[in-house]
C-alpha cells in the first residue's frame, strides 16, 4: 500500500494526495514498475472525483509514492503524457504514465573530452557536473556511493555528445557492470553507482 502525492513542480512542498492507503482516503488505480537497469516507471488512473483531477501538467508535475509499511520511497519522478478514456457506463478517466528521476539524465548531453588515469568515481563526477550545469536544480544529482571499480582503478575514456544516461551506460555500466540507484536525502538527490544492489 502506497501513499501517492503529486506536486505542482519542485517548489510545492505540500502536494495533493491522490492515493491514500487509509480508510476513507483518496484512491486511484496504480502500478509501479521498478527496474534495476534503466528507468523505472509508474502508471495511475484518475477520474473526475479525484482531488488530483485538473491539477496535472505533463513534465512539470512531480509524483512520489511512499510504501507505508516500510516508510521507504517506492517511486519519485515526473508525470508524462495523459491518455483520456471513457468506460462503457460513460465514466471519464485519465491514465498517466510517469518516469523515475533516473530519466532526468536524458535531459542533458555531455561535452566532448578525453579522460585518462581517473577513477570511476572521478569520471562519474565529471559526467554529473556536465549534467548539472544544463538542468534545473531539482534535476541535479550529487555523487553518491561508488562501489564499482576498474581492475587498475584508473580508466581511460572519451566523452562524446551523447545524452548523459547513454554516456553512463556506455562508458561505465556496459564495460564495468553495476547498477545506478537514486537516493533522496535532506540535502539533495544522490546518484549511487553500485556493484550490487
C-alpha angles and dihedrals in degrees: 000000000000138000103220121195131179123209129204093230132312095301094059106096099170103049130176121278111229097172127030123180090208124095113270093015130123115290135198136163112254144162127199117204110195118189132186093214121042132359120333117221141198135201129200138171126220128191127198093268092062120105088229094057109121093007100093125098113183115245093006102059112084128206137202131187119195122195102228094201094059101020088229126137105252098182138005126174147090134304118245132190123341126225117203123211141169125218125224090263091056098258115148121218138167123220114208129196119206134190128210125248090265086078089067085078087070091061096074139049128219127244120241113261146139119233125188136167091020129132122244090251092050092049092048089048089055090051092049092047089054089049095047092054091060105043140063117271095257090057094052125106134208119215109262134181114334114192098158114097138177116240089253093031087230119096135191116213143154124218118211130179099287121129115271098255092051090048092053092045095047101037099038120009098042092047103035104021123224136118137263119233127187114216124187116210131171091261097048147295118310129203112213122195106202134184090214133011 
